[in-house]
Amino acid sequence: MKLKLITACVVALTVLSGCGIIEKQVASEESLQQKASFAIGTQPSNISITNVQSGLEKITFDAEANGSQYSCYYTTVIAVKSDAICKKMGAQTDPKPTTEESPGECNALLKAAGRCE
């Protein structure tokens, strides 16, 4: 009885762990463009997809839209897929707002966190 339960668990885990690898085989460029367009905030036709890679539960890809580069991923388990999460690549800006340079952006919460000068 225990052997059947252990075998069933191993089979289920094996099937679930391969979802990302299987998803890469069926994911079209159009579906990746659609997912990235929602995360980036532009039309799917403005996005080009490159460097698609799959892991056990995650699909990663690079997207280019309107001259900007993005690194994106989404997760998948069985038939459930998450939305894509994309991060803009390139120069980072200082996230610390100041009252002199950007009035109105320094609120009480930012002041309490020490994020305002």
PDB file as gemmi writes it, atoms N, CA and C in Angstrom:
CRYST1    1.000    1.000    1.000  90.00  90.00  90.00 P 1                      
ATOM      1  N   MET A   1       0.820  -1.197   0.000  1.00  0.00           N  
ATOM      2  CA  MET A   1       0.000   0.000   0.000  1.00  0.00           C  
ATOM      3  C   MET A   1       0.865   1.264   0.000  1.00  0.00           C  
ATOM      4  N   LYS A   2       1.889   1.270   0.884  1.00  0.00           N  
ATOM      5  CA  LYS A   2       2.772   2.434   0.951  1.00  0.00           C  
ATOM      6  C   LYS A   2       3.571   2.590  -0.335  1.00  0.00           C  
ATOM      7  N   LEU A   3       3.952   1.476  -0.924  1.00  0.00           N  
ATOM      8  CA  LEU A   3       4.716   1.522  -2.164  1.00  0.00           C  
ATOM      9  C   LEU A   3       3.895   2.151  -3.286  1.00  0.00           C  
ATOM     10  N   LYS A   4       2.600   1.833  -3.359  1.00  0.00           N  
ATOM     11  CA  LYS A   4       1.732   2.430  -4.376  1.00  0.00           C  
ATOM     12  C   LYS A   4       1.597   3.935  -4.165  1.00  0.00           C  
ATOM     13  N   LEU A   5       1.475   4.355  -2.916  1.00  0.00           N  
ATOM     14  CA  LEU A   5       1.361   5.781  -2.605  1.00  0.00           C  
ATOM     15  C   LEU A   5       2.643   6.524  -2.967  1.00  0.00           C  
ATOM     16  N   ILE A   6       3.775   5.949  -2.626  1.00  0.00           N  
ATOM     17  CA  ILE A   6       5.060   6.575  -2.951  1.00  0.00           C  
ATOM     18  C   ILE A   6       5.244   6.642  -4.461  1.00  0.00           C  
ATOM     19  N   THR A   7       4.902   5.572  -5.157  1.00  0.00           N  
ATOM     20  CA  THR A   7       5.013   5.553  -6.615  1.00  0.00           C  
ATOM     21  C   THR A   7       4.112   6.607  -7.244  1.00  0.00           C  
ATOM     22  N   ALA A   8       2.894   6.732  -6.760  1.00  0.00           N  
ATOM     23  CA  ALA A   8       1.968   7.739  -7.289  1.00  0.00           C  
ATOM     24  C   ALA A   8       2.505   9.146  -7.049  1.00  0.00           C  
ATOM     25  N   CYS A   9       3.075   9.391  -5.883  1.00  0.00           N  
ATOM     26  CA  CYS A   9       3.643  10.715  -5.584  1.00  0.00           C  
ATOM     27  C   CYS A   9       4.827  11.022  -6.488  1.00  0.00           C  
ATOM     28  N   VAL A  10       5.692  10.043  -6.715  1.00  0.00           N  
ATOM     29  CA  VAL A  10       6.855  10.241  -7.587  1.00  0.00           C  
ATOM     30  C   VAL A  10       6.404  10.539  -9.015  1.00  0.00           C  
ATOM     31  N   VAL A  11       5.429   9.810  -9.501  1.00  0.00           N  
ATOM     32  CA  VAL A  11       4.908  10.049 -10.852  1.00  0.00           C  
ATOM     33  C   VAL A  11       4.295  11.443 -10.948  1.00  0.00           C  
ATOM     34  N   ALA A  12       3.507  11.833  -9.965  1.00  0.00           N  
ATOM     35  CA  ALA A  12       2.878  13.159  -9.977  1.00  0.00           C  
ATOM     36  C   ALA A  12       3.929  14.259  -9.951  1.00  0.00           C  
ATOM     37  N   LEU A  13       4.941  14.124  -9.124  1.00  0.00           N  
ATOM     38  CA  LEU A  13       6.000  15.135  -9.060  1.00  0.00           C  
ATOM     39  C   LEU A  13       6.790  15.200 -10.359  1.00  0.00           C  
ATOM     40  N   THR A  14       7.024  14.068 -10.974  1.00  0.00           N  
ATOM     41  CA  THR A  14       7.735  14.048 -12.250  1.00  0.00           C  
ATOM     42  C   THR A  14       6.938  14.770 -13.328  1.00  0.00           C  
ATOM     43  N   VAL A  15       5.655  14.526 -13.376  1.00  0.00           N  
ATOM     44  CA  VAL A  15       4.795  15.187 -14.364  1.00  0.00           C  
ATOM     45  C   VAL A  15       4.754  16.688 -14.116  1.00  0.00           C  
ATOM     46  N   LEU A  16       4.591  17.092 -12.864  1.00  0.00           N  
ATOM     47  CA  LEU A  16       4.516  18.518 -12.540  1.00  0.00           C  
ATOM     48  C   LEU A  16       5.830  19.236 -12.790  1.00  0.00           C  
ATOM     49  N   SER A  17       6.951  18.570 -12.554  1.00  0.00           N  
ATOM     50  CA  SER A  17       8.240  19.239 -12.697  1.00  0.00           C  
ATOM     51  C   SER A  17       8.596  19.522 -14.144  1.00  0.00           C  
ATOM     52  N   GLY A  18       7.997  18.843 -15.081  1.00  0.00           N  
ATOM     53  CA  GLY A  18       8.310  19.058 -16.482  1.00  0.00           C  
ATOM     54  C   GLY A  18       7.421  20.058 -17.183  1.00  0.00           C  
ATOM     55  N   CYS A  19       6.563  20.753 -16.457  1.00  0.00           N  
ATOM     56  CA  CYS A  19       5.590  21.648 -17.087  1.00  0.00           C  
ATOM     57  C   CYS A  19       6.245  22.780 -17.866  1.00  0.00           C  
ATOM     58  N   GLY A  20       7.295  23.386 -17.330  1.00  0.00           N  
ATOM     59  CA  GLY A  20       7.968  24.479 -18.028  1.00  0.00           C  
ATOM     60  C   GLY A  20       8.616  24.015 -19.316  1.00  0.00           C  
ATOM     61  N   ILE A  21       9.202  22.839 -19.286  1.00  0.00           N  
ATOM     62  CA  ILE A  21       9.850  22.295 -20.480  1.00  0.00           C  
ATOM     63  C   ILE A  21       8.814  22.002 -21.553  1.00  0.00           C  
ATOM     64  N   ILE A  22       7.691  21.439 -21.173  1.00  0.00           N  
ATOM     65  CA  ILE A  22       6.620  21.150 -22.129  1.00  0.00           C  
ATOM     66  C   ILE A  22       6.025  22.448 -22.666  1.00  0.00           C  
ATOM     67  N   GLU A  23       5.830  23.448 -21.802  1.00  0.00           N  
ATOM     68  CA  GLU A  23       5.235  24.727 -22.212  1.00  0.00           C  
ATOM     69  C   GLU A  23       6.068  25.401 -23.288  1.00  0.00           C  
ATOM     70  N   LYS A  24       7.397  25.304 -23.199  1.00  0.00           N  
ATOM     71  CA  LYS A  24       8.247  25.939 -24.206  1.00  0.00           C  
ATOM     72  C   LYS A  24       7.953  25.374 -25.592  1.00  0.00           C  
ATOM     73  N   GLN A  25       7.642  24.105 -25.659  1.00  0.00           N  
ATOM     74  CA  GLN A  25       7.379  23.470 -26.943  1.00  0.00           C  
ATOM     75  C   GLN A  25       6.081  23.962 -27.581  1.00  0.00           C  
ATOM     76  N   VAL A  26       5.121  24.371 -26.767  1.00  0.00           N  
ATOM     77  CA  VAL A  26       3.826  24.781 -27.309  1.00  0.00           C  
ATOM     78  C   VAL A  26       3.613  26.295 -27.291  1.00  0.00           C  
ATOM     79  N   ALA A  27       4.470  27.043 -26.601  1.00  0.00           N  
ATOM     80  CA  ALA A  27       4.308  28.500 -26.534  1.00  0.00           C  
ATOM     81  C   ALA A  27       4.742  29.124 -27.857  1.00  0.00           C  
ATOM     82  N   SER A  28       3.863  29.875 -28.467  1.00  0.00           N  
ATOM     83  CA  SER A  28       4.189  30.541 -29.723  1.00  0.00           C  
ATOM     84  C   SER A  28       4.747  31.931 -29.437  1.00  0.00           C  
ATOM     85  N   GLU A  29       5.388  32.505 -30.425  1.00  0.00           N  
ATOM     86  CA  GLU A  29       5.912  33.862 -30.268  1.00  0.00           C  
ATOM     87  C   GLU A  29       4.765  34.839 -30.015  1.00  0.00           C  
ATOM     88  N   GLU A  30       3.615  34.591 -30.632  1.00  0.00           N  
ATOM     89  CA  GLU A  30       2.458  35.465 -30.431  1.00  0.00           C  
ATOM     90  C   GLU A  30       1.976  35.427 -28.979  1.00  0.00           C  
ATOM     91  N   SER A  31       1.962  34.243 -28.375  1.00  0.00           N  
ATOM     92  CA  SER A  31       1.518  34.163 -26.978  1.00  0.00           C  
ATOM     93  C   SER A  31       2.513  34.850 -26.049  1.00  0.00           C  
ATOM     94  N   LEU A  32       3.809  34.755 -26.343  1.00  0.00           N  
ATOM     95  CA  LEU A  32       4.813  35.457 -25.543  1.00  0.00           C  
ATOM     96  C   LEU A  32       4.696  36.968 -25.728  1.00  0.00           C  
ATOM     97  N   GLN A  33       4.432  37.406 -26.956  1.00  0.00           N  
ATOM     98  CA  GLN A  33       4.227  38.838 -27.202  1.00  0.00           C  
ATOM     99  C   GLN A  33       3.014  39.345 -26.432  1.00  0.00           C  
ATOM    100  N   GLN A  34       1.954  38.556 -26.403  1.00  0.00           N  
ATOM    101  CA  GLN A  34       0.738  38.944 -25.689  1.00  0.00           C  
ATOM    102  C   GLN A  34       1.009  39.071 -24.196  1.00  0.00           C  
ATOM    103  N   LYS A  35       1.714  38.101 -23.625  1.00  0.00           N  
ATOM    104  CA  LYS A  35       2.040  38.149 -22.196  1.00  0.00           C  
ATOM    105  C   LYS A  35       2.927  39.353 -21.885  1.00  0.00           C  
ATOM    106  N   ALA A  36       3.942  39.579 -22.712  1.00  0.00           N  
ATOM    107  CA  ALA A  36       4.867  40.692 -22.476  1.00  0.00           C  
ATOM    108  C   ALA A  36       4.183  42.038 -22.681  1.00  0.00           C  
ATOM    109  N   SER A  37       3.251  42.124 -23.610  1.00  0.00           N  
ATOM    110  CA  SER A  37       2.597  43.406 -23.885  1.00  0.00           C  
ATOM    111  C   SER A  37       1.836  43.909 -22.670  1.00  0.00           C  
ATOM    112  N   PHE A  38       1.228  43.005 -21.932  1.00  0.00           N  
ATOM    113  CA  PHE A  38       0.501  43.401 -20.727  1.00  0.00           C  
ATOM    114  C   PHE A  38       1.469  43.905 -19.656  1.00  0.00           C  
ATOM    115  N   ALA A  39       2.610  43.226 -19.504  1.00  0.00           N  
ATOM    116  CA  ALA A  39       3.586  43.618 -18.482  1.00  0.00           C  
ATOM    117  C   ALA A  39       4.303  44.915 -18.842  1.00  0.00           C  
ATOM    118  N   ILE A  40       4.585  45.107 -20.125  1.00  0.00           N  
ATOM    119  CA  ILE A  40       5.342  46.282 -20.569  1.00  0.00           C  
ATOM    120  C   ILE A  40       4.432  47.478 -20.794  1.00  0.00           C  
ATOM    121  N   GLY A  41       3.236  47.232 -21.279  1.00  0.00           N  
ATOM    122  CA  GLY A  41       2.296  48.311 -21.535  1.00  0.00           C  
ATOM    123  C   GLY A  41       2.361  48.850 -22.949  1.00  0.00           C  
ATOM    124  N   THR A  42       2.522  47.967 -23.915  1.00  0.00           N  
ATOM    125  CA  THR A  42       2.526  48.367 -25.316  1.00  0.00           C  
ATOM    126  C   THR A  42       1.813  47.292 -26.137  1.00  0.00           C  
ATOM    127  N   GLN A  43       1.611  47.550 -27.400  1.00  0.00           N  
ATOM    128  CA  GLN A  43       0.927  46.606 -28.277  1.00  0.00           C  
ATOM    129  C   GLN A  43       1.820  45.396 -28.574  1.00  0.00           C  
ATOM    130  N   PRO A  44       1.235  44.209 -28.684  1.00  0.00           N  
ATOM    131  CA  PRO A  44       2.032  43.017 -28.999  1.00  0.00           C  
ATOM    132  C   PRO A  44       2.816  43.146 -30.303  1.00  0.00           C  
ATOM    133  N   SER A  45       2.277  43.864 -31.271  1.00  0.00           N  
ATOM    134  CA  SER A  45       2.971  44.013 -32.555  1.00  0.00           C  
ATOM    135  C   SER A  45       4.249  44.841 -32.437  1.00  0.00           C  
ATOM    136  N   ASN A  46       4.413  45.595 -31.341  1.00  0.00           N  
ATOM    137  CA  ASN A  46       5.618  46.400 -31.125  1.00  0.00           C  
ATOM    138  C   ASN A  46       6.719  45.630 -30.407  1.00  0.00           C  
ATOM    139  N   ILE A  47       6.489  44.364 -30.096  1.00  0.00           N  
ATOM    140  CA  ILE A  47       7.420  43.584 -29.279  1.00  0.00           C  
ATOM    141  C   ILE A  47       8.059  42.485 -30.113  1.00  0.00           C  
ATOM    142  N   SER A  48       9.381  42.354 -29.984  1.00  0.00           N  
ATOM    143  CA  SER A  48      10.069  41.210 -30.582  1.00  0.00           C  
ATOM    144  C   SER A  48      10.627  40.348 -29.450  1.00  0.00           C  
ATOM    145  N   ILE A  49      10.508  39.042 -29.606  1.00  0.00           N  
ATOM    146  CA  ILE A  49      10.879  38.071 -28.579  1.00  0.00           C  
ATOM    147  C   ILE A  49      12.146  37.334 -29.010  1.00  0.00           C  
ATOM    148  N   THR A  50      13.107  37.198 -28.079  1.00  0.00           N  
ATOM    149  CA  THR A  50      14.332  36.441 -28.339  1.00  0.00           C  
ATOM    150  C   THR A  50      14.699  35.639 -27.094  1.00  0.00           C  
ATOM    151  N   ASN A  51      15.644  34.734 -27.268  1.00  0.00           N  
ATOM    152  CA  ASN A  51      16.283  34.016 -26.162  1.00  0.00           C  
ATOM    153  C   ASN A  51      15.277  33.315 -25.242  1.00  0.00           C  
ATOM    154  N   VAL A  52      14.384  32.537 -25.812  1.00  0.00           N  
ATOM    155  CA  VAL A  52      13.385  31.810 -25.018  1.00  0.00           C  
ATOM    156  C   VAL A  52      14.052  30.580 -24.410  1.00  0.00           C  
ATOM    157  N   GLN A  53      13.946  30.456 -23.085  1.00  0.00           N  
ATOM    158  CA  GLN A  53      14.526  29.315 -22.373  1.00  0.00           C  
ATOM    159  C   GLN A  53      13.503  28.771 -21.394  1.00  0.00           C  
ATOM    160  N   SER A  54      13.579  27.470 -21.148  1.00  0.00           N  
ATOM    161  CA  SER A  54      12.633  26.869 -20.207  1.00  0.00           C  
ATOM    162  C   SER A  54      13.371  26.169 -19.084  1.00  0.00           C  
ATOM    163  N   GLY A  55      12.750  26.200 -17.921  1.00  0.00           N  
ATOM    164  CA  GLY A  55      13.225  25.455 -16.768  1.00  0.00           C  
ATOM    165  C   GLY A  55      12.140  24.480 -16.366  1.00  0.00           C  
ATOM    166  N   LEU A  56      12.232  23.984 -15.155  1.00  0.00           N  
ATOM    167  CA  LEU A  56      11.227  23.022 -14.716  1.00  0.00           C  
ATOM    168  C   LEU A  56       9.851  23.644 -14.587  1.00  0.00           C  
ATOM    169  N   GLU A  57       9.791  24.876 -14.068  1.00  0.00           N  
ATOM    170  CA  GLU A  57       8.488  25.511 -13.864  1.00  0.00           C  
ATOM    171  C   GLU A  57       8.437  26.933 -14.391  1.00  0.00           C  
ATOM    172  N   LYS A  58       9.447  27.364 -15.147  1.00  0.00           N  
ATOM    173  CA  LYS A  58       9.517  28.760 -15.556  1.00  0.00           C  
ATOM    174  C   LYS A  58       9.997  28.879 -16.997  1.00  0.00           C  
ATOM    175  N   ILE A  59       9.387  29.813 -17.736  1.00  0.00           N  
ATOM    176  CA  ILE A  59       9.817  30.175 -19.083  1.00  0.00           C  
ATOM    177  C   ILE A  59      10.411  31.574 -18.994  1.00  0.00           C  
ATOM    178  N   THR A  60      11.641  31.752 -19.453  1.00  0.00           N  
ATOM    179  CA  THR A  60      12.262  33.076 -19.479  1.00  0.00           C  
ATOM    180  C   THR A  60      12.483  33.481 -20.931  1.00  0.00           C  
ATOM    181  N   PHE A  61      12.389  34.779 -21.191  1.00  0.00           N  
ATOM    182  CA  PHE A  61      12.620  35.285 -22.536  1.00  0.00           C  
ATOM    183  C   PHE A  61      12.979  36.758 -22.475  1.00  0.00           C  
ATOM    184  N   ASP A  62      13.604  37.240 -23.532  1.00  0.00           N  
ATOM    185  CA  ASP A  62      13.933  38.650 -23.660  1.00  0.00           C  
ATOM    186  C   ASP A  62      12.950  39.284 -24.628  1.00  0.00           C  
ATOM    187  N   ALA A  63      12.570  40.503 -24.332  1.00  0.00           N  
ATOM    188  CA  ALA A  63      11.644  41.237 -25.192  1.00  0.00           C  
ATOM    189  C   ALA A  63      12.237  42.602 -25.503  1.00  0.00           C  
ATOM    190  N   GLU A  64      12.023  43.063 -26.718  1.00  0.00           N  
ATOM    191  CA  GLU A  64      12.428  44.408 -27.108  1.00  0.00           C  
ATOM    192  C   GLU A  64      11.187  45.137 -27.583  1.00  0.00           C  
ATOM    193  N   ALA A  65      10.976  46.330 -27.021  1.00  0.00           N  
ATOM    194  CA  ALA A  65       9.811  47.125 -27.394  1.00  0.00           C  
ATOM    195  C   ALA A  65      10.184  48.594 -27.379  1.00  0.00           C  
ATOM    196  N   ASN A  66       9.911  49.267 -28.471  1.00  0.00           N  
ATOM    197  CA  ASN A  66      10.135  50.709 -28.581  1.00  0.00           C  
ATOM    198  C   ASN A  66      11.560  51.100 -28.199  1.00  0.00           C  
ATOM    199  N   GLY A  67      12.539  50.297 -28.608  1.00  0.00           N  
ATOM    200  CA  GLY A  67      13.940  50.601 -28.351  1.00  0.00           C  
ATOM    201  C   GLY A  67      14.444  50.230 -26.967  1.00  0.00           C  
ATOM    202  N   SER A  68      13.619  49.644 -26.132  1.00  0.00           N  
ATOM    203  CA  SER A  68      14.026  49.245 -24.784  1.00  0.00           C  
ATOM    204  C   SER A  68      14.088  47.723 -24.685  1.00  0.00           C  
ATOM    205  N   GLN A  69      15.020  47.237 -23.885  1.00  0.00           N  
ATOM    206  CA  GLN A  69      15.192  45.806 -23.659  1.00  0.00           C  
ATOM    207  C   GLN A  69      14.553  45.404 -22.333  1.00  0.00           C  
ATOM    208  N   TYR A  70      13.882  44.265 -22.315  1.00  0.00           N  
ATOM    209  CA  TYR A  70      13.235  43.754 -21.112  1.00  0.00           C  
ATOM    210  C   TYR A  70      13.604  42.288 -20.927  1.00  0.00           C  
ATOM    211  N   SER A  71      13.772  41.890 -19.685  1.00  0.00           N  
ATOM    212  CA  SER A  71      13.957  40.492 -19.332  1.00  0.00           C  
ATOM    213  C   SER A  71      12.656  40.031 -18.680  1.00  0.00           C  
ATOM    214  N   CYS A  72      12.052  38.978 -19.214  1.00  0.00           N  
ATOM    215  CA  CYS A  72      10.723  38.554 -18.769  1.00  0.00           C  
ATOM    216  C   CYS A  72      10.713  37.077 -18.392  1.00  0.00           C  
ATOM    217  N   TYR A  73       9.745  36.722 -17.563  1.00  0.00           N  
ATOM    218  CA  TYR A  73       9.499  35.316 -17.261  1.00  0.00           C  
ATOM    219  C   TYR A  73       8.050  35.120 -16.841  1.00  0.00           C  
ATOM    220  N   TYR A  74       7.596  33.884 -16.937  1.00  0.00           N  
ATOM    221  CA  TYR A  74       6.319  33.492 -16.351  1.00  0.00           C  
ATOM    222  C   TYR A  74       6.430  32.042 -15.908  1.00  0.00           C  
ATOM    223  N   THR A  75       5.593  31.672 -14.965  1.00  0.00           N  
ATOM    224  CA  THR A  75       5.637  30.318 -14.426  1.00  0.00           C  
ATOM    225  C   THR A  75       4.438  29.519 -14.924  1.00  0.00           C  
ATOM    226  N   THR A  76       4.595  28.207 -14.876  1.00  0.00           N  
ATOM    227  CA  THR A  76       3.531  27.331 -15.337  1.00  0.00           C  
ATOM    228  C   THR A  76       3.525  26.039 -14.523  1.00  0.00           C  
ATOM    229  N   VAL A  77       2.346  25.608 -14.140  1.00  0.00           N  
ATOM    230  CA  VAL A  77       2.151  24.326 -13.464  1.00  0.00           C  
ATOM    231  C   VAL A  77       0.900  23.699 -14.067  1.00  0.00           C  
ATOM    232  N   ILE A  78       1.039  22.538 -14.619  1.00  0.00           N  
ATOM    233  CA  ILE A  78      -0.010  21.802 -15.320  1.00  0.00           C  
ATOM    234  C   ILE A  78      -0.610  22.719 -16.389  1.00  0.00           C  
ATOM    235  N   ALA A  79      -1.851  23.148 -16.264  1.00  0.00           N  
ATOM    236  CA  ALA A  79      -2.472  24.013 -17.270  1.00  0.00           C  
ATOM    237  C   ALA A  79      -2.581  25.452 -16.793  1.00  0.00           C  
ATOM    238  N   VAL A  80      -2.021  25.769 -15.629  1.00  0.00           N  
ATOM    239  CA  VAL A  80      -2.115  27.112 -15.063  1.00  0.00           C  
ATOM    240  C   VAL A  80      -0.843  27.882 -15.388  1.00  0.00           C  
ATOM    241  N   LYS A  81      -1.010  29.063 -15.992  1.00  0.00           N  
ATOM    242  CA  LYS A  81       0.129  29.903 -16.358  1.00  0.00           C  
ATOM    243  C   LYS A  81      -0.033  31.263 -15.702  1.00  0.00           C  
ATOM    244  N   SER A  82       1.055  31.792 -15.178  1.00  0.00           N  
ATOM    245  CA  SER A  82       1.000  33.117 -14.567  1.00  0.00           C  
ATOM    246  C   SER A  82       1.113  34.187 -15.644  1.00  0.00           C  
ATOM    247  N   ASP A  83       0.875  35.426 -15.256  1.00  0.00           N  
ATOM    248  CA  ASP A  83       1.164  36.543 -16.142  1.00  0.00           C  
ATOM    249  C   ASP A  83       2.676  36.700 -16.223  1.00  0.00           C  
ATOM    250  N   ALA A  84       3.143  37.345 -17.270  1.00  0.00           N  
ATOM    251  CA  ALA A  84       4.579  37.592 -17.404  1.00  0.00           C  
ATOM    252  C   ALA A  84       4.998  38.735 -16.493  1.00  0.00           C  
ATOM    253  N   ILE A  85       6.210  38.626 -15.994  1.00  0.00           N  
ATOM    254  CA  ILE A  85       6.830  39.694 -15.220  1.00  0.00           C  
ATOM    255  C   ILE A  85       8.047  40.135 -16.012  1.00  0.00           C  
ATOM    256  N   CYS A  86       8.119  41.422 -16.337  1.00  0.00           N  
ATOM    257  CA  CYS A  86       9.211  41.949 -17.148  1.00  0.00           C  
ATOM    258  C   CYS A  86       9.923  43.073 -16.405  1.00  0.00           C  
ATOM    259  N   LYS A  87      11.249  43.095 -16.533  1.00  0.00           N  
ATOM    260  CA  LYS A  87      12.057  44.147 -15.932  1.00  0.00           C  
ATOM    261  C   LYS A  87      12.850  44.815 -17.035  1.00  0.00           C  
ATOM    262  N   LYS A  88      12.788  46.138 -17.052  1.00  0.00           N  
ATOM    263  CA  LYS A  88      13.520  46.898 -18.057  1.00  0.00           C  
ATOM    264  C   LYS A  88      15.007  46.815 -17.760  1.00  0.00           C  
ATOM    265  N   MET A  89      15.791  46.496 -18.769  1.00  0.00           N  
ATOM    266  CA  MET A  89      17.233  46.368 -18.612  1.00  0.00           C  
ATOM    267  C   MET A  89      17.894  47.681 -19.021  1.00  0.00           C  
ATOM    268  N   GLY A  90      19.060  47.938 -18.481  1.00  0.00           N  
ATOM    269  CA  GLY A  90      19.784  49.148 -18.850  1.00  0.00           C  
ATOM    270  C   GLY A  90      20.060  50.014 -17.654  1.00  0.00           C  
ATOM    271  N   ALA A  91      20.237  51.292 -17.908  1.00  0.00           N  
ATOM    272  CA  ALA A  91      20.611  52.242 -16.867  1.00  0.00           C  
ATOM    273  C   ALA A  91      19.540  52.322 -15.788  1.00  0.00           C  
ATOM    274  N   GLN A  92      19.987  52.293 -14.547  1.00  0.00           N  
ATOM    275  CA  GLN A  92      19.083  52.414 -13.412  1.00  0.00           C  
ATOM    276  C   GLN A  92      19.108  53.851 -12.906  1.00  0.00           C  
ATOM    277  N   THR A  93      17.973  54.332 -12.499  1.00  0.00           N  
ATOM    278  CA  THR A  93      17.892  55.684 -11.950  1.00  0.00           C  
ATOM    279  C   THR A  93      17.850  55.614 -10.438  1.00  0.00           C  
ATOM    280  N   ASP A  94      18.188  56.695  -9.781  1.00  0.00           N  
ATOM    281  CA  ASP A  94      18.164  56.770  -8.331  1.00  0.00           C  
ATOM    282  C   ASP A  94      16.714  56.824  -7.866  1.00  0.00           C  
ATOM    283  N   PRO A  95      16.237  55.829  -7.111  1.00  0.00           N  
ATOM    284  CA  PRO A  95      14.839  55.813  -6.698  1.00  0.00           C  
ATOM    285  C   PRO A  95      14.534  56.731  -5.523  1.00  0.00           C  
ATOM    286  N   LYS A  96      15.524  57.493  -5.031  1.00  0.00           N  
ATOM    287  CA  LYS A  96      15.344  58.305  -3.835  1.00  0.00           C  
ATOM    288  C   LYS A  96      14.841  59.701  -4.214  1.00  0.00           C  
ATOM    289  N   PRO A  97      13.549  59.982  -4.028  1.00  0.00           N  
ATOM    290  CA  PRO A  97      13.025  61.304  -4.383  1.00  0.00           C  
ATOM    291  C   PRO A  97      13.492  62.366  -3.388  1.00  0.00           C  
ATOM    292  N   THR A  98      13.686  63.561  -3.883  1.00  0.00           N  
ATOM    293  CA  THR A  98      14.063  64.679  -3.012  1.00  0.00           C  
ATOM    294  C   THR A  98      13.026  65.774  -3.146  1.00  0.00           C  
ATOM    295  N   THR A  99      12.854  66.533  -2.088  1.00  0.00           N  
ATOM    296  CA  THR A  99      11.837  67.580  -2.114  1.00  0.00           C  
ATOM    297  C   THR A  99      12.230  68.720  -3.031  1.00  0.00           C  
ATOM    298  N   GLU A 100      13.524  68.997  -3.175  1.00  0.00           N  
ATOM    299  CA  GLU A 100      13.949  70.099  -4.043  1.00  0.00           C  
ATOM    300  C   GLU A 100      13.793  69.745  -5.522  1.00  0.00           C  
ATOM    301  N   GLU A 101      14.195  68.522  -5.887  1.00  0.00           N  
ATOM    302  CA  GLU A 101      14.184  68.132  -7.295  1.00  0.00           C  
ATOM    303  C   GLU A 101      12.805  67.695  -7.774  1.00  0.00           C  
ATOM    304  N   SER A 102      12.056  67.057  -6.929  1.00  0.00           N  
ATOM    305  CA  SER A 102      10.757  66.534  -7.350  1.00  0.00           C  
ATOM    306  C   SER A 102       9.722  66.777  -6.255  1.00  0.00           C  
ATOM    307  N   PRO A 103       9.242  67.996  -6.153  1.00  0.00           N  
ATOM    308  CA  PRO A 103       8.256  68.279  -5.115  1.00  0.00           C  
ATOM    309  C   PRO A 103       6.982  67.471  -5.341  1.00  0.00           C  
ATOM    310  N   GLY A 104       6.380  67.044  -4.248  1.00  0.00           N  
ATOM    311  CA  GLY A 104       5.148  66.270  -4.347  1.00  0.00           C  
ATOM    312  C   GLY A 104       5.381  64.776  -4.338  1.00  0.00           C  
ATOM    313  N   GLU A 105       6.614  64.312  -4.606  1.00  0.00           N  
ATOM    314  CA  GLU A 105       6.900  62.885  -4.604  1.00  0.00           C  
ATOM    315  C   GLU A 105       7.349  62.394  -3.236  1.00  0.00           C  
ATOM    316  N   CYS A 106       7.692  63.294  -2.322  1.00  0.00           N  
ATOM    317  CA  CYS A 106       8.160  62.910  -1.001  1.00  0.00           C  
ATOM    318  C   CYS A 106       6.982  62.994  -0.028  1.00  0.00           C  
ATOM    319  N   ASN A 107       6.398  61.830   0.299  1.00  0.00           N  
ATOM    320  CA  ASN A 107       5.250  61.806   1.202  1.00  0.00           C  
ATOM    321  C   ASN A 107       5.681  61.357   2.600  1.00  0.00           C  
ATOM    322  N   ALA A 108       4.748  61.282   3.521  1.00  0.00           N  
ATOM    323  CA  ALA A 108       5.055  60.935   4.908  1.00  0.00           C  
ATOM    324  C   ALA A 108       5.669  59.538   5.027  1.00  0.00           C  
ATOM    325  N   LEU A 109       5.210  58.609   4.233  1.00  0.00           N  
ATOM    326  CA  LEU A 109       5.741  57.255   4.292  1.00  0.00           C  
ATOM    327  C   LEU A 109       7.198  57.215   3.833  1.00  0.00           C  
ATOM    328  N   LEU A 110       7.499  57.928   2.741  1.00  0.00           N  
ATOM    329  CA  LEU A 110       8.881  57.982   2.271  1.00  0.00           C  
ATOM    330  C   LEU A 110       9.782  58.693   3.277  1.00  0.00           C  
ATOM    331  N   LYS A 111       9.281  59.743   3.909  1.00  0.00           N  
ATOM    332  CA  LYS A 111      10.063  60.437   4.936  1.00  0.00           C  
ATOM    333  C   LYS A 111      10.357  59.513   6.107  1.00  0.00           C  
ATOM    334  N   ALA A 112       9.360  58.751   6.553  1.00  0.00           N  
ATOM    335  CA  ALA A 112       9.548  57.832   7.674  1.00  0.00           C  
ATOM    336  C   ALA A 112      10.546  56.729   7.335  1.00  0.00           C  
ATOM    337  N   ALA A 113      10.605  56.346   6.073  1.00  0.00           N  
ATOM    338  CA  ALA A 113      11.535  55.305   5.645  1.00  0.00           C  
ATOM    339  C   ALA A 113      12.925  55.856   5.373  1.00  0.00           C  
ATOM    340  N   GLY A 114      13.091  57.182   5.480  1.00  0.00           N  
ATOM    341  CA  GLY A 114      14.394  57.787   5.223  1.00  0.00           C  
ATOM    342  C   GLY A 114      14.749  57.861   3.756  1.00  0.00           C  
ATOM    343  N   ARG A 115      13.747  57.847   2.890  1.00  0.00           N  
ATOM    344  CA  ARG A 115      13.984  57.876   1.447  1.00  0.00           C  
ATOM    345  C   ARG A 115      13.969  59.279   0.875  1.00  0.00           C  
ATOM    346  N   CYS A 116      13.715  60.299   1.706  1.00  0.00           N  
ATOM    347  CA  CYS A 116      13.697  61.688   1.251  1.00  0.00           C  
ATOM    348  C   CYS A 116      14.827  62.449   1.930  1.00  0.00           C  
ATOM    349  N   GLU A 117      15.368  63.389   1.223  1.00  0.00           N  
ATOM    350  CA  GLU A 117      16.436  64.216   1.801  1.00  0.00           C  
ATOM    351  C   GLU A 117      15.858  65.465   2.411  1.00  0.00           C  
TER     352      GLU A 117                                                      
END                                                                             
